[in-house]
Amino acid sequence: MPELPEVEVTRRGIAPDLVGNRVSGGVTRTARLRYPLAPQLPQLLTGLTLKDVGRRGKYLLLDFGAGTLLIHLGMSGSLRLLPRGTPPQKHDHFDLEFGKRLLRLRDPRRFGAVLWLAPNHEIGQHPLLASLGIEPLAEEFTARWLFAATRGRNTPIKQLLMDSHLVVGIGNIYASESLFRAGIDPRTAAGKIALKRFERLVPEIRATLEAAIAAGGSSLRDFIRSDGSSGYFQQQYFVYGRAGEACHNCGSKVRSLRQGQRATFYCPRCQRR
């Protein structure tokens, strides 16, 4: 699933080419993604100028002034910038044309979303956004904030970092990688972690996410960038997907376990409890 780095890479990829341009047309090719896809959406958007492309967690927010288009890439989605007239393929479900260019949503599993939010709608209060936690790249995300937010919590720190009601967009890959960089066992109860260790973890979360963004995100299955190229952060993984391989730091074998139905990867020597 595209996580915060992949969504941010997408935002940065489409914004320079589309902001300030007017929608000249569009098409929907399916009646439903995760939610119904309104067939009149292209007609509603035609003639509007894109003012800005923002992001909240894993949601892209295309601001047209007269309303906002909310896009979620789901499990397998991607947005491509293509020449107008490029023939659609099987899983291409939604196009917006901007003159000679078009923005195309491809979503093989159809778990994504494209929703129109009217201008009188308070964006932050939309049901999909209202319960989202803090942005891990925001200044407000500090060691002291995370320390306070985890007091009394017995949930393992890896699972807590993936709780979007607390922190948005870290995801399975980046939680495993950040905890390795900080030397914290993913099974450790969040409420038992001292402030000093959070003072190491929070910068490592930021560093991991920023490195992933710089590398164009992780392309493991379906994710591609808006120009059609793949991200390459997977080439920099310390532990994720490397069970049985030697730790880059100490040479011990990387281990894996299941936490909350997700695979967790860690080094038993570098990440001692």
C-alpha positions in Angstrom: 0.0 0.0 0.0 1.3 3.5 -0.8 2.3 5.1 2.5 3.2 8.7 3.3 6.5 8.8 1.3 4.8 7.4 -1.8 1.9 9.8 -1.6 4.2 12.8 -0.9 6.3 11.7 -4.0 3.1 11.7 -6.0 2.1 15.1 -4.7 5.5 16.6 -5.6 5.4 14.9 -9.0 2.0 16.3 -10.2 1.9 19.7 -8.5 4.5 21.6 -10.6 2.8 20.5 -13.9 -0.8 21.0 -13.0 -1.2 23.8 -10.4 -2.4 26.9 -12.2 -3.9 24.9 -15.1 -7.6 24.5 -16.0 -9.4 21.2 -16.3 -10.5 20.8 -19.9 -12.2 17.5 -19.6 -12.2 14.0 -18.0 -13.7 10.6 -17.9 -14.8 7.9 -15.4 -14.5 4.3 -16.4 -16.0 2.5 -13.4 -19.0 3.1 -11.2 -17.2 2.3 -8.0 -13.8 2.3 -6.3 -13.8 2.0 -2.5 -16.8 4.4 -2.7 -19.1 5.2 -5.7 -17.3 7.3 -8.4 -19.7 10.0 -9.5 -20.1 9.9 -13.3 -20.7 13.6 -13.4 -17.4 14.4 -11.7 -15.5 15.3 -14.9 -18.3 17.6 -16.0 -18.3 19.3 -12.6 -14.5 19.9 -12.7 -14.3 21.0 -16.3 -13.4 24.7 -16.4 -12.0 24.9 -12.9 -8.4 25.8 -12.2 -6.3 23.8 -9.9 -5.1 26.1 -7.1 -2.9 23.7 -5.0 -2.1 20.1 -4.3 -1.9 19.2 -0.6 -1.6 16.1 1.4 -3.1 14.9 4.7 -1.7 11.6 5.8 -2.2 9.3 2.8 -4.8 11.5 1.2 -4.1 13.9 -1.7 -6.2 17.1 -1.7 -6.5 18.9 -5.0 -7.8 22.4 -4.3 -9.9 23.9 -7.1 -11.2 26.9 -5.1 -14.8 25.8 -5.8 -14.2 22.6 -3.9 -11.5 20.0 -3.2 -10.9 16.6 -4.9 -9.9 14.0 -2.3 -7.9 11.1 -3.7 -6.6 8.0 -1.9 -4.4 5.5 -3.8 -5.8 2.5 -1.8 -3.8 -0.7 -1.9 -2.4 -0.6 -5.4 -3.2 2.8 -6.9 -1.0 5.3 -8.7 -1.4 8.7 -10.5 0.3 9.2 -13.8 0.9 12.3 -15.9 0.4 11.4 -19.5 -0.1 13.1 -22.9 -3.8 13.6 -23.7 -5.1 10.9 -25.9 -3.0 8.1 -24.3 -5.2 5.0 -24.6 -6.4 3.7 -21.3 -5.5 0.2 -20.0 -7.6 -2.3 -18.1 -7.2 -0.7 -14.6 -7.3 3.0 -15.6 -10.4 4.2 -13.9 -10.4 8.0 -13.9 -8.8 10.8 -16.0 -8.7 14.5 -15.6 -7.5 16.5 -18.7 -5.4 19.6 -18.4 -5.0 20.8 -22.0 -2.4 18.6 -23.6 -1.8 16.6 -20.4 -4.0 14.3 -18.4 -3.9 13.0 -14.8 -4.8 9.3 -14.7 -5.7 7.1 -11.8 -4.7 3.4 -12.1 -6.0 1.1 -9.4 -5.9 -2.6 -10.1 -7.6 -3.6 -6.8 -10.0 -0.7 -6.8 -9.5 0.1 -3.1 -8.7 3.8 -3.8 -11.1 6.7 -3.6 -11.9 9.9 -5.6 -14.4 12.1 -3.8 -15.5 15.7 -4.4 -15.8 17.9 -1.3 -18.0 21.0 -1.8 -16.5 24.4 -0.8 -18.8 24.7 2.2 -17.3 21.5 3.6 -14.8 21.8 6.4 -12.0 19.7 4.9 -10.5 18.7 8.3 -13.9 17.5 9.5 -14.6 15.1 6.7 -15.2 11.6 8.1 -12.1 10.3 6.3 -9.8 13.0 7.8 -11.3 14.0 11.1 -9.8 11.2 13.1 -6.3 11.3 11.6 -3.4 11.8 14.0 -0.4 14.0 13.9 1.8 14.3 10.8 5.2 12.7 11.5 7.0 15.4 9.4 5.3 18.3 11.3 7.2 20.4 13.8 4.6 19.4 16.5 5.7 15.7 16.2 8.4 15.7 18.9 9.9 13.2 21.3 8.0 14.8 24.2 4.7 14.7 22.3 5.2 11.0 21.5 6.3 10.2 25.1 3.2 11.9 26.5 0.9 10.2 24.0 2.1 6.8 24.8 2.0 6.9 28.6 -0.1 4.0 29.9 -0.2 2.3 26.5 0.7 -1.4 26.5 0.5 -1.7 22.7 3.8 -2.7 21.1 5.6 0.4 19.8 5.6 -1.0 16.2 1.8 -1.3 16.1 1.3 2.0 17.8 3.4 3.8 15.2 1.1 2.4 12.5 -2.1 3.6 14.3 -3.3 6.4 12.0 -5.4 7.9 14.9 -2.1 8.7 16.6 0.4 9.3 13.8 -0.4 9.2 10.1 1.3 7.5 7.2 4.2 5.7 8.7 3.1 2.3 7.6 4.6 -1.1 8.0 7.8 -0.7 6.0 8.8 2.6 7.6 7.8 1.6 11.2 10.2 -1.4 10.9 13.0 0.7 9.4 12.6 3.5 11.9 12.7 1.2 14.9 15.8 -0.5 13.6 17.6 2.8 13.1 16.6 3.8 16.7 17.7 0.4 18.2 14.2 -0.3 19.7 12.7 -3.8 19.8 9.3 -3.6 17.9 7.7 -5.7 20.6 8.4 -3.2 23.4 5.3 -1.8 25.1 5.0 1.9 24.0 4.3 3.0 27.5 7.5 1.6 28.9 9.8 3.5 26.5 11.7 6.3 28.2 11.8 9.9 26.9 15.5 9.5 26.0 14.7 6.6 23.6 12.0 8.7 22.0 14.5 11.4 21.5 16.3 9.0 19.2 13.3 7.4 17.6 11.5 10.6 16.5 14.5 11.9 14.4 14.9 8.5 13.0 11.3 8.4 11.9 11.8 11.7 10.1 15.1 10.6 8.6 13.6 7.4 7.3 10.6 9.1 5.7 12.7 11.9 4.2 15.1 9.4 2.8 12.2 7.4 1.3 10.8 10.6 -0.3 14.2 11.5 -1.7 14.4 8.0 -3.2 11.0 8.3 -4.9 9.3 6.0 -2.3 9.2 2.2 -2.3 8.1 0.2 -5.4 7.4 -3.3 -4.2 4.3 -4.2 -6.3 2.2 -1.6 -8.0 3.5 1.8 -7.0 5.0 4.0 -9.7 5.7 7.7 -9.7 3.7 10.2 -11.7 6.3 10.0 -14.6 6.1 6.2 -14.7 9.4 5.5 -13.0 9.8 3.3 -9.9 11.0 4.4 -6.5 14.1 2.8 -5.2 14.1 3.2 -1.4 13.6 -0.6 -1.2 17.3 -0.8 -2.1 18.2 0.9 1.2 16.2 -1.3 3.6 18.0 -2.3 6.7 15.5 -5.0 7.9 12.2 -4.9 6.0 11.8 -8.0 3.8 15.3 -9.3 4.8 14.4 -12.2 7.2 17.3 -14.7 7.4 19.8 -12.2 5.8 22.7 -10.7 7.6 22.1 -7.4 9.5 24.1 -4.6 7.7 25.3 -3.4 11.1 26.2 -6.5 13.2 25.9 -9.5 10.9 23.2 -11.2 12.9 20.4 -12.8 11.0 17.4 -10.5 10.6 14.2 -12.0 12.1 10.5 -11.7 11.3 7.4 -12.0 13.4 3.7 -11.3 13.0 2.2 -8.2 14.7 -1.4 -7.3 14.1 -1.6 -9.4 11.0 1.4 -7.7 9.5 5.0 -8.8 9.1 7.6 -7.1 11.3 11.3 -7.3 10.7 14.1 -6.6 13.2 17.6 -7.4 14.3 17.7 -9.3 17.6 21.1 -7.9 18.5 20.8 -4.2 17.4 17.2 -4.0 18.7 17.5 -5.5 22.2 14.7 -4.9 24.7 
